[in-house]
Amino acid sequence: MKQLRFGLFENAQANDSGTATWRHPDNERDHFDSLDYWRNIARICEDAQFDFVFLADAWGWSEIDGSRPDICSEEALDLPRLDPAVVAAAMAAETEKLGLVITGSTLLEQPYAFARRMATLDHISAGRIGWNVVTTGTAETAASAFGIPMVAHDERYNMADDFMEVVYKLWEGSWEPDAIERDKSGRFADPAKVHRIEHEGPYFRSSGYGNTSYSPQGTPVLFQAGTSERGRQFGGRHGECIFLGGSSIEKMAEQVKAIRAEAVSAGREPDSVKLMASFSYVVGETREEAQEKFEAILAAQDPGVAVASYAMFTGLDLSAYDPRTPMTDLHTELSQTQVTRFAGLTVGDVLKDWHAFGVRGKPVVGTAEDVADAIVDRAEGADLDGFLITPIVQPASTIDFVEHVLPILRERGIAPSGYGQTTLRERLLGSTSAVLRDDHPGALFRSYSPVVA
């Protein structure tokens, strides 16, 4: 069996994944706005030799009938948050090898400014930055806050394609990798290797020079998680690492095949896209102890959070429907992933499921051996390349994984020991170069010709 890659899902807010576990006595995420919290997470992850920390983000919030429910503030459901780019910069200073992946919206960001921010992070981290490309599933409230028109689901992906072309031109085409000379008896940069970019697209325009020089990776490692038909098409074209929800092995296997087929359709090799699944768990010395821990986590949450939380992700107020209503009767222009995943269930089923798990898949509850076995079963059954470890109570859940599950995976030869390559792309994708592969569409915009594996 191939060695798997591991990342940690995090969020710069008190809760994540649509649940509200901040009241649990072992949860320290309520101090997410403290630098000490992020220093601690950084140390835990780098000591455990995780490949990266993934910082999720969202600009929107829950509204029902034009008003934010009080429970959102009472339970810190959707606000407040911190800027993940700033958190990543702080974590970069605390680490040397750990990858740092931040979420950025192609709907709400401006590509020129965003390209500079990401290149800056890649420079100061020495090539450890990834970008989770999102089109913003909570677009309605976010669009209102930004004062821009609402954009339909599939059109947001068209917009994202245009955004990607702008940033590729800036990251790959504006400055050549060896343009900077820093020769105090000569020149700082070779003007022949600094190029003007021009872009006149359906959504974005840009004319001028990149604001930052070529960073260690050029383009940051590209992550994506859309599972709609249009999302899979976008991921197959642009993504280097695609996240899947923690659904059944059979469904994940279908998604893996579909995404790799999309990559081939885009002119890429099927192995150029790595597939990682979200994975949650509760570990105990015995299965009975693990179940007790899980029940205590559920008891710490207010069931009333589920309605507001689901509305934040989808724009749908499930309390307005008869509990017997099939989910296939509902439609949204926001996160369709969180509707289609419940095909075959009713509104009442979803409210129960969402209270327990939110956007996470059902956690594995059992001993460390049970959890390790589940990881192996999922990886082999769905042809996965790794897992996005999604803690339920932070940092206690992560510590449980590091201390009890990871040693078992290493004993079995499934989890790597040591970091090896320096840049995130080399380590995560198994590339011999820090930059994009030649078969990636971003490579078309290069102003130079590298040797890329």
RODO-2510 file (C-alpha; in nm, 4 decimals, decimal comma):
residues 453
     n   res          X          Y          Z
     1     m     0,0000     0,0000     0,0000
     2     k     0,1269     0,3497    -0,0856
     3     q     0,2261     0,5924     0,1865
     4     l    -0,0476     0,8400     0,2686
     5     r    -0,0245     1,2160     0,3195
     6     f    -0,1877     1,3925     0,6143
     7     g    -0,3097     1,7446     0,6702
     8     l    -0,4959     1,9017     0,9616
     9     f    -0,8210     2,0901     0,9085
    10     e    -0,8362     2,4127     1,1125
    11     n    -1,0443     2,7257     1,1193
    12     a    -0,9669     3,0678     1,2639
    13     q    -1,2912     3,0853     1,4605
    14     a    -1,4383     2,9240     1,7716
    15     n    -1,6238     2,6480     1,5826
    16     d    -1,6106     2,4853     1,2428
    17     s    -1,7857     2,2365     1,0170
    18     g    -2,1303     2,3656     1,1103
    19     t    -2,1198     2,2388     1,4675
    20     a    -2,0661     2,4234     1,7953
    21     t    -1,8357     2,2300     2,0286
    22     w    -1,6682     2,5297     2,1928
    23     r    -1,8358     2,4569     2,5292
    24     h    -1,6684     2,1170     2,5617
    25     p    -1,4172     2,1270     2,8519
    26     d    -1,1332     1,9901     2,6336
    27     n    -1,1896     2,2438     2,3565
    28     e    -0,9451     2,5362     2,3455
    29     r    -1,0564     2,6765     2,0103
    30     d    -1,2568     2,9468     2,1880
    31     h    -0,9141     3,1168     2,2146
    32     f    -0,8669     3,1136     1,8365
    33     d    -0,7915     3,4876     1,8512
    34     s    -0,4814     3,4255     2,0631
    35     l    -0,1376     3,3885     1,9055
    36     d    -0,0520     3,1276     2,1692
    37     y    -0,3281     2,9004     2,0362
    38     w    -0,1809     2,9002     1,6855
    39     r     0,1744     2,8587     1,8124
    40     n     0,0607     2,5476     1,9957
    41     i    -0,1191     2,4046     1,6898
    42     a     0,1861     2,4749     1,4749
    43     r     0,4166     2,2932     1,7167
    44     i     0,1848     1,9921     1,7472
    45     c     0,1567     1,9551     1,3700
    46     e     0,5225     2,0049     1,2863
    47     d     0,6368     1,7721     1,5653
    48     a     0,3946     1,5120     1,4251
    49     q     0,5306     1,5796     1,0735
    50     f     0,1916     1,6547     0,9209
    51     d     0,2261     1,7734     0,5626
    52     f     0,0164     2,0849     0,6165
    53     v    -0,2387     2,2737     0,8199
    54     f    -0,5441     2,3686     0,6177
    55     l    -0,7096     2,6962     0,7244
    56     a    -1,0713     2,7033     0,6133
    57     d    -1,2568     3,0316     0,5781
    58     a    -1,5880     3,1859     0,4790
    59     w    -1,7035     3,5422     0,4370
    60     g    -2,0743     3,4784     0,4777
    61     w    -2,2951     3,4110     0,7761
    62     s    -2,6291     3,2522     0,8514
    63     e    -2,9467     3,4462     0,7785
    64     i    -3,3041     3,3273     0,8001
    65     d    -3,5709     3,5595     0,6593
    66     g    -3,3139     3,8381     0,6312
    67     s    -3,1981     3,8211     0,9933
    68     r    -2,9066     3,6529     1,1676
    69     p    -3,0435     3,4177     1,4373
    70     d    -2,9388     3,5055     1,7928
    71     i    -2,8070     3,1532     1,8437
    72     c    -2,5278     3,2278     1,5969
    73     s    -2,3792     3,4858     1,8345
    74     e    -2,4639     3,2873     2,1466
    75     e    -2,2805     2,9803     2,0126
    76     a    -2,0144     3,1549     1,7967
    77     l    -2,1489     2,9647     1,5005
    78     d    -2,0333     3,1749     1,2053
    79     l    -1,8708     3,4874     1,3492
    80     p    -1,6267     3,6171     1,4606
    81     r    -1,3339     3,4991     1,2447
    82     l    -0,9744     3,5932     1,1734
    83     d    -0,8041     3,6367     0,8360
    84     p    -0,6391     3,3003     0,7536
    85     a    -0,3541     3,4666     0,5612
    86     v    -0,2437     3,6527     0,8734
    87     v    -0,2732     3,3373     1,0839
    88     a    -0,0660     3,1476     0,8255
    89     a     0,2053     3,4136     0,8386
    90     a     0,2216     3,3786     1,2169
    91     m     0,2427     2,9991     1,1903
    92     a     0,5138     3,0231     0,9232
    93     a     0,7338     3,2021     1,1754
    94     e     0,6876     2,9149     1,4226
    95     t     0,7685     2,6345     1,1784
    96     e     1,0274     2,5249     0,9227
    97     k     0,8680     2,2389     0,7271
    98     l     0,4936     2,2461     0,7889
    99     g     0,2830     2,3378     0,4860
   100     l     0,0230     2,6126     0,5276
   101     v    -0,2895     2,6112     0,3125
   102     i    -0,5275     2,9065     0,3191
   103     t    -0,8700     2,9550     0,1684
   104     g    -0,9246     3,2378    -0,0799
   105     s    -1,2388     3,3299    -0,2731
   106     t    -1,2404     3,3914    -0,6483
   107     l    -1,5717     3,5724    -0,6076
   108     l    -1,4681     3,8202    -0,3393
   109     e    -1,0934     3,8703    -0,3861
   110     q    -0,9284     4,0855    -0,6508
   111     p    -0,6772     3,8693    -0,8388
   112     y    -0,3958     4,1258    -0,8543
   113     a    -0,3926     4,1882    -0,4782
   114     f    -0,4522     3,8230    -0,3983
   115     a    -0,1594     3,7134    -0,6170
   116     r     0,0717     3,9418    -0,4208
   117     r    -0,0532     3,8147    -0,0851
   118     m     0,0000     3,4505    -0,1781
   119     a     0,3407     3,5116    -0,3340
   120     t     0,4442     3,6986    -0,0197
   121     l     0,3454     3,4017     0,1973
   122     d     0,5275     3,1618    -0,0329
   123     h     0,8429     3,3759    -0,0128
   124     i     0,8479     3,4119     0,3654
   125     s     0,7663     3,0431     0,4208
   126     a     1,0309     2,9257     0,1706
   127     g     0,7765     2,7498    -0,0484
   128     r     0,5259     2,6006     0,1955
   129     i     0,2027     2,7683     0,0830
   130     g    -0,1110     2,6224    -0,0694
   131     w    -0,4331     2,7865    -0,1821
   132     n    -0,7745     2,6305    -0,1278
   133     v    -0,9642     2,7774    -0,4226
   134     v    -1,3280     2,8477    -0,3363
   135     t    -1,6039     3,0193    -0,5270
   136     t    -1,7777     3,1023    -0,1951
   137     g    -2,0667     2,8735    -0,1132
   138     t    -2,2064     3,1255     0,1373
   139     a    -2,2179     3,3769    -0,1457
   140     e    -2,5493     3,5499    -0,0774
   141     t    -2,4650     3,7138     0,2559
   142     a    -2,1019     3,7630     0,1539
   143     a    -2,2038     3,9329    -0,1695
   144     s    -2,4283     4,1641     0,0294
   145     a    -2,1427     4,2559     0,2633
   146     f    -1,9121     4,3304    -0,0303
   147     g    -2,1822     4,5219    -0,2158
   148     i    -2,1634     4,3047    -0,5269
   149     p    -2,4345     4,1181    -0,7173
   150     m    -2,5180     3,7606    -0,6301
   151     v    -2,3692     3,5166    -0,8828
   152     a    -2,5245     3,1782    -0,9630
   153     h    -2,3410     2,8553    -0,8769
   154     d    -2,2089     2,7514    -1,2190
   155     e    -2,1291     3,1065    -1,3214
   156     r    -1,9096     3,1413    -1,0114
   157     y    -1,6937     2,8647    -1,1582
   158     n    -1,6781     3,0470    -1,4926
   159     m    -1,5643     3,3502    -1,2965
   160     a    -1,3079     3,1359    -1,1136
   161     d    -1,1605     3,0145    -1,4448
   162     d    -1,1045     3,3767    -1,5452
   163     f    -0,9551     3,4574    -1,2021
   164     m    -0,7133     3,1664    -1,2380
   165     e    -0,5864     3,2928    -1,5720
   166     v    -0,5008     3,6315    -1,4198
   167     v    -0,3077     3,4876    -1,1262
   168     y    -0,1285     3,2342    -1,3473
   169     k    -0,0061     3,5214    -1,5634
   170     l     0,1149     3,7070    -1,2541
   171     w     0,2768     3,4092    -1,0788
   172     e     0,4209     3,2344    -1,3845
   173     g     0,4597     3,4982    -1,6536
   174     s     0,5569     3,8281    -1,4963
   175     w     0,8868     3,7520    -1,3236
   176     e     1,1197     3,4743    -1,4326
   177     p     1,2612     3,2626    -1,1466
   178     d     1,6148     3,3959    -1,1908
   179     a     1,5236     3,7610    -1,2548
   180     i     1,6513     3,8680    -0,9110
   181     e     2,0325     3,8994    -0,8976
   182     r     2,0945     4,1097    -0,5803
   183     d     2,4360     4,2081    -0,7130
   184     k     2,5423     4,5188    -0,5204
   185     s     2,8135     4,5889    -0,7767
   186     g     2,5679     4,5422    -1,0599
   187     r     2,1883     4,5321    -1,0556
   188     f     1,9102     4,4018    -0,8374
   189     a     1,7050     4,2448    -1,1186
   190     d     1,7469     4,1706    -1,4891
   191     p     1,4885     4,3813    -1,6769
   192     a     1,4863     4,1314    -1,9635
   193     k     1,3331     3,8789    -1,7249
   194     v     1,0540     4,1018    -1,5958
   195     h     0,7467     4,0983    -1,8202
   196     r     0,4247     4,2941    -1,8535
   197     i     0,1058     4,0922    -1,8366
   198     e    -0,2170     4,1726    -2,0189
   199     h    -0,5537     4,0215    -1,9374
   200     e    -0,8928     4,1156    -2,0773
   201     g    -1,1364     3,8512    -1,9598
   202     p    -1,5123     3,8250    -1,9179
   203     y    -1,4868     3,9059    -1,5452
   204     f    -1,1394     4,0461    -1,4725
   205     r    -0,8916     4,2824    -1,6348
   206     s    -0,5283     4,3376    -1,5492
   207     s    -0,2463     4,5194    -1,7251
   208     g     0,1002     4,5736    -1,5800
   209     y     0,3737     4,3981    -1,3859
   210     g     0,3514     4,1482    -1,1020
   211     n     0,3913     4,3177    -0,7660
   212     t     0,6138     4,0381    -0,6310
   213     s     0,8953     3,8379    -0,7857
   214     y     0,8775     3,4653    -0,8623
   215     s     0,8334     3,2797    -0,5336
   216     p     0,9853     2,9390    -0,4459
   217     q     0,6858     2,7504    -0,5858
   218     g     0,5702     3,0117    -0,8375
   219     t     0,2061     2,9157    -0,8136
   220     p     0,1098     2,7930    -0,4647
   221     v    -0,0120     2,4343    -0,4431
   222     l    -0,3736     2,4395    -0,5609
   223     f    -0,6409     2,2742    -0,3452
   224     q    -1,0095     2,2442    -0,4248
   225     a    -1,3160     2,0708    -0,2845
   226     g    -1,6126     2,1184    -0,5186
   227     t    -1,8040     1,7937    -0,5840
   228     s    -2,0812     1,9267    -0,8099
   229     e    -2,0423     1,8449    -1,1796
   230     r    -1,9078     2,1940    -1,2501
   231     g    -1,6891     2,1800    -0,9391
   232     r    -1,5339     1,8500    -1,0489
   233     q    -1,4618     1,9972    -1,3912
   234     f    -1,2884     2,2955    -1,2331
   235     g    -1,0937     2,0746    -0,9920
   236     g    -0,9838     1,8388    -1,2669
   237     r    -0,8479     2,1296    -1,4667
   238     h    -0,6810     2,3354    -1,1944
   239     g    -0,6547     2,1335    -0,8730
   240     e    -0,3425     1,9550    -0,7542
   241     c    -0,5018     1,8237    -0,4362
   242     i    -0,8786     1,7678    -0,4142
   243     f    -1,0641     1,7202    -0,0871
   244     l    -1,3573     1,4832    -0,0571
   245     g    -1,6145     1,4722     0,2191
   246     g    -1,6093     1,1728     0,4496
   247     s    -1,8864     0,9819     0,2706
   248     s    -1,9085     0,6089     0,1966
   249     i    -1,6129     0,4309     0,0418
   250     e    -1,8196     0,3540    -0,2673
   251     k    -1,9186     0,7154    -0,3192
   252     m    -1,5646     0,8415    -0,2629
   253     a    -1,4331     0,5861    -0,5129
   254     e    -1,6780     0,7199    -0,7729
   255     q    -1,5686     1,0766    -0,7006
   256     v    -1,1993     0,9841    -0,7278
   257     k    -1,2547     0,8238    -1,0690
   258     a    -1,4642     1,1173    -1,1902
   259     i    -1,2083     1,3791    -1,0836
   260     r    -0,9166     1,1899    -1,2351
   261     a    -1,1178     1,1544    -1,5574
   262     e    -1,1717     1,5314    -1,5580
   263     a    -0,7959     1,5819    -1,5203
   264     v    -0,7342     1,3601    -1,8231
   265     s    -0,9971     1,5548    -2,0187
   266     a    -0,8023     1,8712    -1,9351
   267     g    -0,4840     1,7217    -2,0816
   268     r    -0,3280     1,6190    -1,7516
   269     e    -0,2012     1,2879    -1,6202
   270     p    -0,4465     1,1179    -1,3804
   271     d    -0,1841     1,0991    -1,1039
   272     s    -0,1233     1,4752    -1,1230
   273     v    -0,4243     1,5223    -0,8926
   274     k    -0,4040     1,3881    -0,5378
   275     l    -0,7274     1,2962    -0,3632
   276     m    -0,7614     1,3377     0,0132
   277     a    -1,0698     1,2662     0,2205
   278     s    -1,1948     1,4400     0,5306
   279     f    -1,1646     1,2120     0,8320
   280     s    -1,3077     1,2567     1,1814
   281     y    -1,2742     1,0216     1,4749
   282     v    -1,3105     0,9790     1,8501
   283     v    -1,0425     0,7634     2,0123
   284     g    -1,0721     0,5756     2,3393
   285     e    -0,8797     0,2959     2,5114
   286     t    -1,1896     0,0849     2,4534
   287     r    -1,4818     0,1217     2,2131
   288     e    -1,7086     0,1869     2,5094
   289     e    -1,4872     0,4715     2,6299
   290     a    -1,4751     0,6199     2,2797
   291     q    -1,8544     0,6114     2,2549
   292     e    -1,8861     0,7843     2,5915
   293     k    -1,6476     1,0565     2,4731
   294     f    -1,8515     1,1035     2,1558
   295     e    -2,1788     1,1286     2,3470
   296     a    -2,0232     1,3932     2,5743
   297     i    -1,9280     1,5932     2,2633
   298     l    -2,2846     1,5754     2,1307
   299     a    -2,4230     1,6763     2,4709
   300     a    -2,2059     1,9883     2,4708
   301     q    -2,3856     2,1216     2,1624
   302     d    -2,7164     2,3056     2,1374
   303     p    -2,9414     2,1216     1,8856
   304     g    -3,0820     2,4604     1,7799
   305     v    -2,7539     2,5316     1,6039
   306     a    -2,8358     2,2863     1,3252
   307     v    -3,1034     2,4962     1,1517
   308     a    -2,8954     2,8145     1,1489
   309     s    -2,5794     2,6292     1,0548
   310     y    -2,7334     2,4507     0,7581
   311     a    -2,8772     2,7815     0,6381
   312     m    -2,5290     2,9360     0,6490
   313     f    -2,3921     2,6748     0,4097
   314     t    -2,6897     2,6421     0,1764
   315     g    -2,9263     2,9357     0,2240
   316     l    -3,2018     2,6860     0,3067
   317     d    -3,4110     2,7183     0,6230
   318     l    -3,4949     2,3556     0,6960
   319     s    -3,7313     2,4595     0,9760
   320     a    -3,9649     2,5934     0,7059
   321     y    -4,0191     2,2464     0,5568
   322     d    -4,2147     1,9456     0,6725
   323     p    -3,9602     1,7027     0,8247
   324     r    -4,0805     1,4379     0,5765
   325     t    -3,9818     1,6531     0,2743
   326     p    -3,7289     1,4703     0,0530
   327     m    -3,4017     1,6606     0,0172
   328     t    -3,4223     1,6062    -0,3585
   329     d    -3,7125     1,8555    -0,3603
   330     l    -3,4814     2,1378    -0,2440
   331     h    -3,2558     2,3557    -0,4562
   332     t    -2,9987     2,6246    -0,3829
   333     e    -2,7472     2,8339    -0,5739
   334     l    -2,5104     2,8205    -0,2775
   335     s    -2,3286     2,5057    -0,1619
   336     q    -2,4945     2,2334    -0,3663
   337     t    -2,2519     1,9806    -0,2174
   338     q    -2,4368     2,0059     0,1142
   339     v    -2,7695     1,9257    -0,0553
   340     t    -2,6682     1,6499    -0,2958
   341     r    -2,4810     1,4586    -0,0223
   342     f    -2,8190     1,3973     0,1457
   343     a    -3,0006     1,2584    -0,1591
   344     g    -3,2408     0,9876    -0,0426
   345     l    -3,2924     1,1480     0,3008
   346     t    -3,5620     1,3760     0,4378
   347     v    -3,5332     1,7198     0,5964
   348     g    -3,5829     1,5614     0,9393
   349     d    -3,3021     1,3143     0,8736
   350     v    -3,0686     1,5947     0,7746
   351     l    -3,1361     1,8034     1,0854
   352     k    -3,0433     1,5066     1,3058
   353     d    -2,7348     1,4306     1,1007
   354     w    -2,6251     1,7945     1,0885
   355     h    -2,6493     1,8350     1,4658
   356     a    -2,4156     1,5390     1,5123
   357     f    -2,1710     1,5921     1,2275
   358     g    -2,2241     1,9207     1,0409
   359     v    -2,0320     1,9148     0,7125
   360     r    -1,8104     1,6351     0,8461
   361     g    -1,8688     1,2737     0,7642
   362     k    -1,9721     1,0410     1,0437
   363     p    -1,6685     0,9989     1,2717
   364     v    -1,5047     0,6674     1,3421
   365     v    -1,5616     0,6015     1,7121
   366     g    -1,3404     0,3355     1,8629
   367     t    -0,9908     0,2350     1,9654
   368     a    -0,6754     0,3614     1,7963
   369     e    -0,6562     0,0324     1,6057
   370     d    -1,0164     0,0790     1,4884
   371     v    -0,9344     0,4272     1,3615
   372     a    -0,6177     0,3109     1,1852
   373     d    -0,8092     0,0215     1,0243
   374     a    -1,0753     0,2639     0,8994
   375     i    -0,8096     0,4825     0,7392
   376     v    -0,6621     0,1817     0,5583
   377     d    -1,0045     0,0620     0,4429
   378     r    -1,0947     0,4036     0,3020
   379     a    -0,7586     0,4563     0,1346
   380     e    -0,7585     0,1164    -0,0338
   381     g    -1,1280     0,1072    -0,1176
   382     a    -1,1476     0,4554    -0,2703
   383     d    -0,7890     0,4830    -0,4043
   384     l    -0,7159     0,7840    -0,1826
   385     d    -0,3782     0,9553    -0,1525
   386     g    -0,4278     1,0844     0,2008
   387     f    -0,6567     1,2359     0,4606
   388     l    -0,7533     1,5744     0,5934
   389     i    -0,7722     1,5060     0,9658
   390     t    -1,0771     1,6943     1,0925
   391     p    -1,0758     1,7250     1,4738
   392     i    -1,4023     1,7489     1,6623
   393     v    -1,2533     1,8976     1,9798
   394     q    -0,9344     2,0937     1,9326
   395     p    -0,6517     2,0357     2,0143
   396     a    -0,7541     1,7247     2,2117
   397     s    -0,8683     1,5348     1,9004
   398     t    -0,5443     1,6121     1,7174
   399     i    -0,3337     1,5046     2,0136
   400     d    -0,5275     1,1757     2,0300
   401     f    -0,4482     1,1121     1,6635
   402     v    -0,0821     1,2034     1,6984
   403     e    -0,0217     1,0036     2,0162
   404     h    -0,2345     0,6959     1,9483
   405     v    -0,3218     0,6534     1,5791
   406     l    -0,0230     0,7909     1,3903
   407     p     0,2290     0,5507     1,5538
   408     i     0,0174     0,2561     1,4359
   409     l     0,0081     0,3892     1,0802
   410     r     0,3841     0,4372     1,0854
   411     e     0,4403     0,0855     1,2152
   412     r     0,2378    -0,0398     0,9193
   413     g     0,4477     0,1715     0,6787
   414     i     0,1464     0,3772     0,5710
   415     a     0,2399     0,7163     0,7199
   416     p     0,5800     0,8677     0,6366
   417     s     0,8360     0,9559     0,9015
   418     g     1,0311     1,2757     0,8481
   419     y     0,9662     1,5578     0,6070
   420     g     1,2083     1,4930     0,3227
   421     q     1,1558     1,7608     0,0568
   422     t     1,1317     2,1222     0,1647
   423     t     0,8517     2,2658    -0,0465
   424     l     0,4885     2,1671    -0,0044
   425     r     0,4488     2,0728    -0,3721
   426     e     0,7480     1,8377    -0,3773
   427     r     0,6419     1,6642    -0,0571
   428     l     0,2684     1,6416    -0,1156
   429     l     0,2684     1,5653    -0,4877
   430     g     0,5888     1,3644    -0,5059
   431     s     0,7311     1,6031    -0,7634
   432     t     1,1039     1,6513    -0,8224
   433     s     1,0433     2,0223    -0,8768
   434     a     0,8871     2,2917    -0,6615
   435     v     0,6908     2,4416    -0,9536
   436     l     0,3843     2,3368    -1,1515
   437     r     0,4068     2,0291    -1,3709
   438     d     0,4236     2,0922    -1,7442
   439     d     0,0802     1,9366    -1,7955
   440     h    -0,0874     2,1868    -1,5630
   441     p    -0,2781     2,4684    -1,7395
   442     g    -0,0929     2,7292    -1,5340
   443     a     0,2314     2,6237    -1,7030
   444     l     0,1017     2,7655    -2,0326
   445     f     0,1561     3,1165    -1,8978
   446     r     0,5248     3,0785    -1,8145
   447     s     0,7794     3,3197    -1,9537
   448     y     1,0524     3,0568    -1,9051
   449     s     1,1077     2,6852    -1,9691
   450     p     1,1832     2,4853    -1,6533
   451     v     1,2614     2,1168    -1,6264
   452     v     0,9609     1,9784    -1,4401
   453     a     0,8898     1,6169    -1,3486
***
